Amino acid sequence: MQAPDMRAFRSLHVCKTLQALSSQSPISIITCCKSRNYPRYPQRFHSTPHRRFPSSSTSDEPTGSSWSAFPTAPSPVDSPSRQTPTVQTVYDPNTGRVVTKRERNGNKESEPDVEKAENPPIMEVGSRVYGDVIGSRSVSSSIRKKGKSKSVHVCNNCGYSDGQWWGTCKQCGEVGTMKQFTTESKDRKVNGMQVSENVGRSWLPKKMGAPAPIKLADVCGRINQLSWRIPLPGLFGAEVERVLGGGLVPGSLVLVGGDPGVGKSTLLLQIAALIAEGNDANADDPTRVIYVSGEESIEQIGNRADRLGIKTEELFLHSSTDIEDILEQAHHLSPKALVIDSIQTVYLEGVTGSAGGDVQVRECTSALLRFAKKTNIPVLLIGHVTKTGDIAGPRVLEHIVDVVLYMEGEKYSSHRLLRSVKNRFGSTDELGVFEMSQSGLQGVSNPSEMFLGELHSDSDYLAGLAVAVIVDGSRAFLIEIQALCVAGSSVGRHINGVQGSRADMIISVIIKQAGLKLQENGIFLNVVSGISLTETAGDLAIAAAICSSFLEFPIPHGMAFIAEVGLGGELRMVPQLEKRINTVAKLGYKQCIVPKSAEKSFSDLQPQGMEILGCKNLKEMINTVFRRS
């Protein structure tokens, strides 16, 4: 077909189409709408009225008309089986939306008019915001961002739901029964706070009305300080109580951290056994304790309990990692305390991330905190640590809990130290000392015995040993410092347990101020039992040990050193000197070297068999200690 013939054919087809449209829609209406983004440039639509529903043979049926941007031809009357759905795109000027409608008339021609009125045609409606079609991109993008929740209209008579509001319910035909509800999108991530709050709300005791503020005097009057805390009997319990500040507080959240294999699980298992056995006299008070482990099976925990000699019947074991399951079990048993090993293994269903992640750890801890506060049941948690020694997980974990305890100990040493880093119910200066044995952790009443060796002043090979007194928290310890000076050694200095810069300073002061020729000697320093000496009260003991090894003169038995060494060789005062001297006197020491300024202040300790020797500098100390009798 040639090009002129093609153009003639197209012109003839357009004329026929226009004639058909003019015959079907004789009335033409132009609608003018103003855009929200561009009000100065109105949009014009050429629209034609048409029937919403196909016309019926009966003239009494109500007819409705709406405005369509595209004229449609009337559907031919056909049999019900061959009726096809009609799709129409309609602009509603009241709502400012372009609505796409699909109409299907499933009524049979043989049915009476009453049944047709009761079963109106089924309509599938989809709508788009008017700005999405002719508006700017900014409007459409802002609307999409707000699409996390959608509105649904639900009939309160039959329960039918629809995305749009209609005057009548399409299913039951009632008028004014469609109510609007807002629902969240399915792909929206669930907030962990909502999940953990729902866990607690499912069974926690509900109180009528909101709690009102209470006077401080009334709150203090309710609490009996003597019986408020949960006691931990025995020598082991006394060490734990010392760190906690006097016992376990009801409703508290305690976090215990430490290196792998240091004894965290053993510690909490023994604490759980003490709580379960501690209130036998008070039968009305429940003594059940739940020990939950996410790392071990029940059989493994039972084997460890049998090795520790735990025989109580009130200790319940449970292996689970689901917080909802753990809280549900605690609700049924109403325990005296709850132990979870560990917080990095449990999870909340619905919270993003895997167990041990920052979000999971934070939300699980928040759920356990609300559980502890609302039920007044103390919760003890075990926390893993990183390679830097910090608690694994977010830093907010240590802010949420009430007490943070760290368990320390050398790999090849039997003693363990439990210190309090954070304590809302007591001091953070306390320290608990334990010894690991075959039967578990044992409390140590006299920690100085662990850090002191047997001294023999008449032995030449024990030269270079000195005793220092350190204070950790409210307790004073005696530790032994060893020094070895080797002439012509290829190793310059080797220091263990003392800060390197501090040791170098003390050695330089001895060379300069005391006049000892240590330049050509290899010096080795060590603190017995792996203790790290960090405070300055041990400076004089370090200097005395070095001088003893260099002079090959043993320090007399029963002598301790308490002082700080300055750059000029002078001896300075240290904090809590009275507590240190009292500890030395209780352990049977006969002499103590202190700064000259403190000699007169503690002269009252002389009658106890304790001789206090005051020295001004290192030279005077050397002349006092290393003199021939």
C-alpha positions in Angstrom: 0.0 0.0 0.0 1.4 3.4 -1.0 1.9 6.2 1.5 -0.9 8.5 0.1 -3.3 5.6 0.3 -2.3 4.9 4.0 -2.9 8.6 4.9 -6.3 8.5 3.3 -7.2 5.3 5.2 -6.2 6.8 8.5 -8.3 10.0 7.8 -11.3 7.9 7.0 -10.9 5.8 10.2 -10.6 9.0 12.4 -13.7 10.5 10.9 -15.7 7.3 11.6 -14.4 7.2 15.2 -15.4 10.9 15.8 -18.9 10.3 14.5 -19.3 7.4 16.8 -18.2 9.3 19.8 -20.4 12.3 19.0 -23.4 10.1 18.7 -22.7 8.3 22.0 -21.8 11.4 24.1 -23.7 14.4 22.8 -22.9 16.5 25.9 -19.3 17.5 26.4 -18.1 19.1 29.7 -14.7 20.7 30.3 -13.5 20.4 33.9 -10.7 22.7 35.2 -8.7 21.7 38.2 -5.9 23.5 39.9 -2.7 21.6 40.8 -1.5 21.8 44.4 2.1 22.4 43.2 1.3 24.8 40.3 -1.9 26.7 41.1 -1.2 29.3 38.3 -1.4 26.6 35.6 -4.8 24.8 35.9 -5.3 21.4 34.3 -8.2 21.0 31.8 -10.0 17.7 31.2 -12.4 17.0 28.4 -14.9 14.6 30.1 -18.2 13.1 29.2 -20.9 11.7 31.4 -21.7 8.0 31.3 -23.5 5.5 33.3 -21.7 3.9 36.3 -23.6 0.6 35.9 -24.8 -0.9 32.6 -28.3 0.0 31.9 -31.0 -2.6 32.6 -34.2 -3.4 30.9 -36.2 -2.0 33.8 -36.7 1.7 33.9 -37.1 1.9 37.7 -33.5 1.0 38.5 -31.5 4.0 39.8 -28.8 5.2 37.6 -25.6 7.0 38.6 -23.1 8.9 36.6 -19.6 10.0 37.3 -16.9 11.9 35.3 -14.4 9.9 33.2 -11.4 11.2 31.4 -12.0 8.8 28.6 -15.4 8.1 26.9 -16.5 4.6 26.9 -19.0 3.0 24.6 -22.0 1.3 26.1 -21.5 -2.4 26.6 -23.8 -4.5 24.5 -26.5 -6.5 26.2 -25.3 -10.1 26.3 -26.0 -13.3 28.2 -24.8 -13.3 31.8 -22.2 -16.0 31.0 -20.5 -13.8 28.4 -20.5 -10.5 30.3 -17.0 -9.1 30.6 -15.7 -6.7 33.4 -15.5 -3.0 32.6 -12.4 -1.1 33.6 -12.8 2.7 34.0 -10.4 5.4 35.1 -12.3 8.1 36.9 -11.1 11.4 38.4 -13.0 12.3 41.6 -12.8 16.1 42.2 -13.9 15.8 45.8 -10.9 13.7 46.9 -8.4 14.7 44.3 -7.7 11.2 43.2 -7.7 9.3 39.9 -9.6 6.1 40.6 -9.4 2.9 38.5 -12.5 0.8 38.8 -13.3 -2.6 37.5 -17.0 -3.5 37.4 -18.5 -7.0 37.2 -22.2 -7.6 37.2 -22.8 -11.2 38.3 -26.6 -10.9 38.4 -28.6 -13.2 36.2 -31.4 -11.8 34.0 -33.8 -14.3 35.3 -33.5 -13.2 38.9 -36.1 -10.7 40.2 -35.3 -7.1 40.9 -35.3 -7.5 44.6 -32.4 -9.9 44.5 -30.5 -7.5 42.2 -30.8 -4.8 44.7 -29.6 -7.0 47.5 -26.6 -8.2 45.6 -25.0 -5.1 44.0 -22.3 -5.5 41.4 -18.8 -6.4 42.7 -16.3 -3.6 42.2 -12.6 -3.8 42.5 -11.2 -0.4 43.2 -7.7 0.9 43.0 -6.8 4.5 43.5 -3.8 6.7 42.9 -3.1 10.2 44.3 -3.8 12.9 41.8 -0.3 14.3 42.3 1.3 11.0 41.3 -0.2 11.4 37.8 0.1 15.1 37.0 1.9 16.5 40.1 5.6 17.0 40.7 8.0 14.3 41.8 8.5 15.8 45.2 4.9 15.3 46.1 4.9 11.7 45.0 8.2 10.9 46.7 6.9 12.4 50.0 3.8 10.3 49.7 5.7 7.2 49.1 7.9 7.8 52.2 4.7 8.0 54.3 3.4 4.7 53.0 4.6 2.6 56.0 1.0 2.5 57.3 -2.3 2.3 55.4 -5.9 3.0 56.2 -8.5 0.3 56.0 -12.2 0.8 56.3 -13.9 -2.0 58.2 -17.7 -2.6 58.5 -18.6 -3.0 62.2 -21.6 -5.0 61.2 -20.2 -7.9 59.1 -16.5 -7.3 59.2 -16.0 -6.5 55.5 -12.9 -4.4 54.8 -12.1 -2.1 51.9 -9.3 0.3 51.1 -11.8 3.1 50.4 -14.7 4.6 52.2 -18.2 3.9 50.8 -21.5 5.1 52.2 -22.8 1.6 52.3 -21.1 -1.7 53.0 -20.8 -3.7 49.8 -21.4 -7.0 51.5 -24.2 -6.4 53.9 -25.6 -3.2 52.5 -25.8 -1.3 55.8 -25.4 2.5 55.7 -22.8 4.3 57.9 -21.1 1.1 59.2 -17.6 1.6 57.6 -15.1 2.7 60.2 -11.5 3.7 59.4 -8.5 1.8 61.0 -4.8 2.3 60.4 -2.6 -0.8 60.0 1.2 -1.2 59.6 2.8 -2.5 56.4 3.8 -6.1 56.4 7.4 -5.4 55.3 7.9 -3.0 58.2 10.5 -4.0 60.7 9.2 -4.6 64.2 10.6 -2.5 67.0 12.3 -4.5 69.7 10.9 -2.3 72.5 7.4 -3.1 71.3 8.1 -6.8 71.2 9.8 -6.9 74.6 7.0 -4.8 76.1 4.4 -7.2 74.7 6.3 -10.1 76.3 6.0 -8.5 79.7 2.4 -7.3 79.3 1.3 -10.8 78.4 1.5 -12.1 82.0 3.0 -9.4 84.3 0.7 -8.4 87.2 -1.6 -5.5 86.1 -2.4 -2.8 88.6 -5.5 -0.7 88.4 -4.8 2.9 87.6 -1.5 4.7 87.1 0.9 4.7 90.0 1.0 8.0 91.9 4.1 9.6 93.4 4.9 8.4 97.0 6.7 10.3 99.7 10.2 9.3 100.5 9.4 8.8 104.1 6.6 6.4 103.2 9.0 4.4 101.0 11.7 4.2 103.6 9.1 3.2 106.2 8.2 0.1 104.1 11.8 -1.2 103.8 13.4 -3.1 106.7 17.1 -2.8 106.0 17.9 -5.8 108.1 15.7 -8.3 106.1 15.3 -6.4 102.7 18.4 -7.9 101.0 18.7 -11.6 100.2 21.4 -13.0 102.5 24.2 -15.3 101.2 25.5 -17.4 104.1 29.0 -18.9 104.5 32.5 -17.7 103.8 31.8 -17.8 100.1 28.6 -15.8 100.5 30.4 -13.3 102.7 32.8 -12.5 99.9 30.0 -12.0 97.4 28.0 -9.9 99.9 31.0 -7.7 100.4 31.2 -6.9 96.7 27.4 -6.5 96.3 27.2 -4.1 99.3 25.6 -6.4 101.9 23.5 -8.9 99.9 21.4 -9.3 96.8 18.8 -6.6 96.4 15.3 -7.8 95.3 14.4 -6.6 91.8 18.0 -5.9 90.9 19.7 -6.7 87.6 23.3 -7.9 88.1 25.8 -8.4 85.2 28.9 -10.5 85.7 31.7 -10.3 83.2 35.1 -11.9 82.8 37.5 -13.8 80.5 36.5 -17.2 79.2 37.2 -20.0 81.7 37.7 -17.6 84.7 34.7 -19.2 86.5 31.6 -17.0 85.8 29.2 -19.9 85.4 30.6 -21.6 88.5 30.2 -18.4 90.5 26.6 -17.9 89.6 25.7 -21.6 90.0 27.1 -21.5 93.6 25.2 -18.2 94.3 22.0 -19.8 93.0 22.5 -22.8 95.3 23.1 -20.5 98.3 19.9 -18.6 97.6 17.9 -21.8 97.2 19.3 -23.2 100.5 19.4 -19.9 102.5 15.8 -19.5 103.6 14.9 -22.9 104.9 13.7 -21.4 108.2 11.2 -19.1 106.4 8.9 -21.7 104.8 6.4 -19.1 103.6 9.0 -17.3 101.5 9.7 -19.2 98.2 13.3 -20.3 97.7 13.1 -21.6 94.1 15.8 -20.4 91.8 15.9 -20.9 88.0 19.2 -21.3 86.3 18.8 -20.9 82.5 21.7 -21.7 80.2 21.8 -21.0 76.5 25.3 -22.6 76.1 24.9 -25.9 78.0 22.4 -28.6 78.2 20.6 -29.6 81.4 22.7 -32.7 81.7 25.9 -30.7 81.5 24.8 -28.2 84.1 23.7 -31.1 86.4 27.2 -32.7 86.0 28.8 -29.5 87.1 26.5 -29.1 90.0 27.2 -32.6 91.1 31.0 -31.9 91.0 30.4 -28.8 93.1 28.5 -30.8 95.7 25.1 -29.0 95.1 22.2 -31.1 96.4 19.4 -28.6 96.8 16.0 -29.5 95.5 14.9 -25.9 95.0 17.3 -25.2 92.1 15.6 -25.6 88.7 17.6 -26.0 85.5 16.4 -24.9 82.1 18.1 -24.7 78.7 16.6 -22.1 76.4 17.5 -19.1 74.3 14.1 -17.5 73.8 13.3 -14.7 76.2 9.6 -15.2 75.9 9.9 -18.9 76.9 12.3 -17.9 79.8 9.9 -15.3 81.2 7.0 -17.7 80.8 8.7 -20.4 82.8 9.6 -17.8 85.5 6.0 -16.8 85.7 4.9 -20.3 86.4 7.5 -21.1 89.1 7.7 -17.6 90.8 11.4 -18.0 91.7 13.4 -16.2 94.3 16.0 -15.4 91.7 16.7 -15.9 88.0 20.1 -16.6 86.5 20.7 -16.4 82.7 23.9 -17.7 81.2 24.5 -15.7 79.0 22.9 -12.5 77.7 24.7 -12.9 74.4 22.9 -16.2 73.6 19.3 -15.2 74.2 17.1 -13.5 71.6 13.7 -11.8 71.2 11.6 -13.0 68.3 10.7 -10.1 66.0 13.8 -8.0 66.8 16.2 -7.5 64.0 19.6 -9.2 64.1 20.9 -12.5 65.5 21.5 -13.4 69.1 24.5 -11.6 70.5 24.1 -8.5 68.2 23.8 -5.0 69.6 20.1 -4.7 69.0 19.3 -8.1 70.4 21.4 -7.6 73.5 19.9 -4.2 74.3 16.3 -5.3 73.8 16.7 -8.6 75.8 18.3 -6.7 78.6 15.5 -4.1 78.6 12.9 -6.9 78.7 14.7 -8.5 81.7 15.0 -5.2 83.4 11.2 -4.6 83.3 10.6 -8.2 84.5 12.9 -7.6 87.5 11.4 -4.3 88.5 7.7 -5.4 88.1 8.1 -8.8 89.8 10.8 -7.8 92.4 12.8 -10.9 91.3 16.6 -10.3 91.0 18.1 -11.3 87.7 21.7 -12.3 87.4 23.3 -12.2 83.9 26.6 -13.5 82.5 28.2 -11.3 79.9 31.0 -12.2 77.5 34.0 -9.9 77.1 35.9 -8.8 74.1 39.6 -9.1 73.5 40.1 -5.7 75.1 38.4 -6.9 78.3 35.1 -4.9 77.9 31.6 -6.4 78.0 30.6 -7.6 74.6 27.7 -5.7 73.1 26.6 -2.1 73.2 27.9 0.2 76.0 24.3 0.9 76.9 24.2 -2.6 78.4 26.3 -1.5 81.4 24.0 1.6 81.8 20.8 -0.5 81.9 21.8 -2.9 84.6 22.1 -2.0 88.3 25.4 -3.8 89.2 28.4 -4.7 87.0 30.9 -7.1 88.4 34.2 -8.2 86.8 35.9 -11.5 87.6 39.7 -11.5 87.2 42.3 -14.2 87.5 45.5 -15.4 85.9 45.3 -18.5 83.7 47.8 -20.5 85.8 46.8 -19.1 89.1 44.2 -20.5 91.5 42.9 -17.3 93.0 40.1 -15.2 91.6 39.2 -11.5 92.2 35.7 -10.2 92.0 35.4 -6.4 91.8 32.5 -4.1 91.5 32.7 -1.6 88.6 29.2 -0.2 89.0 26.9 -0.7 92.0 23.7 1.3 92.7 23.3 -0.3 96.1 26.8 -0.1 97.5 30.4 0.9 97.1 32.4 0.2 94.0 35.7 0.0 96.1 35.0 -3.5 97.4 36.9 -6.6 96.3 36.2 -10.3 96.8 38.9 -12.9 96.9 38.3 -16.5 96.0 40.3 -19.6 95.4 39.4 -22.1 92.7 39.5 -25.7 93.9 38.0 -29.0 92.9 34.8 -28.3 94.8 34.4 -24.8 93.2 35.2 -21.3 94.5 36.2 -20.9 98.1 36.2 -17.6 100.0 39.5 -16.4 101.3 39.4 -14.8 104.7 43.0 -13.6 104.8 44.0 -12.7 101.2 47.5 -11.7 102.2 48.4 -15.3 102.8 47.9 -16.0 99.1 50.4 -13.4 98.0 53.2 -14.0 100.6 55.8 -16.7 100.5 57.7 -18.2 103.4 60.5 -15.8 104.3 63.8 -16.9 105.8 66.0 -14.0 106.7 69.0 -16.2 107.3 69.1 -17.5 103.8 71.4 -15.7 101.4 69.6 -16.7 98.2 66.4 -15.0 99.4 68.0 -11.6 99.1 65.9 -9.2 97.0 62.5 -9.9 98.6 60.4 -7.1 100.0 56.8 -6.8 101.3 54.5 -3.9 100.1 51.0 -3.0 101.4 48.4 -2.1 98.8 44.8 -1.1 99.2 42.1 -2.3 96.8 38.7 -1.0 97.8 38.2 -1.2 101.5 40.7 -4.1 101.9 44.5 -3.9 102.4 46.7 -6.6 101.0 50.3 -7.6 101.6 52.1 -8.6 98.4 55.7 -9.8 97.9 58.0 -8.1 95.4 61.1 -9.9 94.0 64.2 -8.3 92.5 67.3 -9.8 90.9 70.4 -7.9 89.9 72.8 -9.8 87.6 76.2 -8.2 86.8 77.2 -8.2 83.1 73.8 -9.6 81.9 73.0 -9.2 78.2 69.3 -8.5 79.2 68.9 -4.9 80.4 65.6 -5.1 82.3 62.7 -7.5 82.5 59.7 -6.3 84.5 56.6 -8.3 85.4 53.6 -7.0 87.4 55.0 -3.4 87.7 54.5 -0.5 85.3 57.6 -0.3 83.1 57.9 3.5 83.3 57.5 3.4 87.1 60.2 0.8 87.5 62.6 2.8 85.2 62.0 5.9 87.3 62.8 4.1 90.6 65.9 2.5 89.2 67.1 5.9 87.9 66.5 7.5 91.3 68.5 4.8 93.1 71.4 5.3 90.7 71.3 9.1 91.1 70.2 9.8 94.7 71.4 6.6 96.5 74.7 6.2 94.6 74.3 2.5 93.7 76.1 1.6 90.4 73.3 -0.3 88.7 74.2 0.7 85.1 76.1 -2.5 84.3 73.5 -4.9 85.9 70.6 -6.7 84.4 67.6 -6.0 86.6 64.6 -8.4 86.9 61.4 -7.4 88.7 58.5 -9.6 89.6 55.3 -9.4 91.7 54.4 -12.8 93.3 51.1 -14.5 92.3 50.6 -12.4 89.2 49.2 -9.4 90.9 49.6 -6.1 89.1 51.0 -3.3 91.2 49.5 0.0 90.0 49.5 2.4 93.0 52.5 4.3 94.2 52.5 2.9 97.8 54.7 0.0 96.5 57.6 2.3 95.3 59.6 1.9 98.5 59.2 -1.9 98.5 60.5 -2.0 94.8 63.5 0.1 95.7 64.2 -2.0 98.8 64.1 -5.2 96.8 66.5 -3.9 94.2 68.9 -2.6 96.9 68.7 -6.0 98.7 69.6 -8.0 95.6 72.4 -5.6 94.5 74.0 -5.5 98.0 73.3 -9.2 98.5 71.8 -8.5 101.9 68.4 -10.1 102.8 65.8 -7.9 104.3 65.0 -8.8 107.9 62.0 -11.0 108.5 58.8 -9.2 109.6 59.5 -5.9 107.9 57.1 -4.1 105.5 57.5 -0.9 103.4 54.9 1.8 102.8 55.9 5.0 101.0 56.1 6.7 97.6 59.5 7.6 96.2 60.0 11.0 94.6 62.5 12.1 92.0 64.7 13.6 94.6 64.8 10.3 96.5 62.5 11.6 99.3 59.8 9.4 100.8 56.2 10.7 100.5 52.9 10.0 102.2 50.3 7.7 100.6 46.5 7.5 101.1 44.9 5.4 103.9 48.2 4.9 105.7 46.5 4.0 109.0 44.6 1.2 107.4 47.7 -0.2 105.9 49.6 -0.1 109.2 46.8 -1.8 111.0 46.7 -4.6 108.5 50.5 -5.1 108.9 50.1 -5.2 112.7 47.3 -7.7 112.6 49.4 -10.1 110.5 52.2 -10.1 113.1 54.8 -7.9 111.4 57.3 -6.3 113.8 58.6 -3.4 111.8 57.3 -1.0 109.1 59.2 1.6 107.1 57.1 4.8 106.6 57.8 8.4 105.7 59.4 10.5 108.4 56.4 12.8 108.5 54.1 9.9 109.5 56.2 8.5 112.3 54.8 10.7 115.1 51.2 10.3 113.9 51.2 6.5 114.5 53.3 6.3 117.6 50.2 4.8 119.4 50.8 1.5 117.6 54.1 1.0 119.4 52.5 -0.9 122.3 51.0 -3.5 120.0 54.5 -4.8 119.3 54.8 -2.9 116.1 57.8 -0.7 115.5 57.4 2.2 113.1 60.6 3.4 111.5 60.5 6.8 109.8 62.9 7.7 107.0 63.3 10.9 105.0 64.9 9.5 101.8 66.4 6.4 100.2 69.8 6.8 101.7 68.4 6.8 105.2 66.3 3.8 104.4 69.3 1.8 103.1 71.3 2.7 106.3 68.4 1.7 108.5 67.5 -1.6 106.9 70.9 -2.9 105.6 73.0 -2.5 108.7 74.9 -5.2 110.5 73.5 -6.1 113.9 
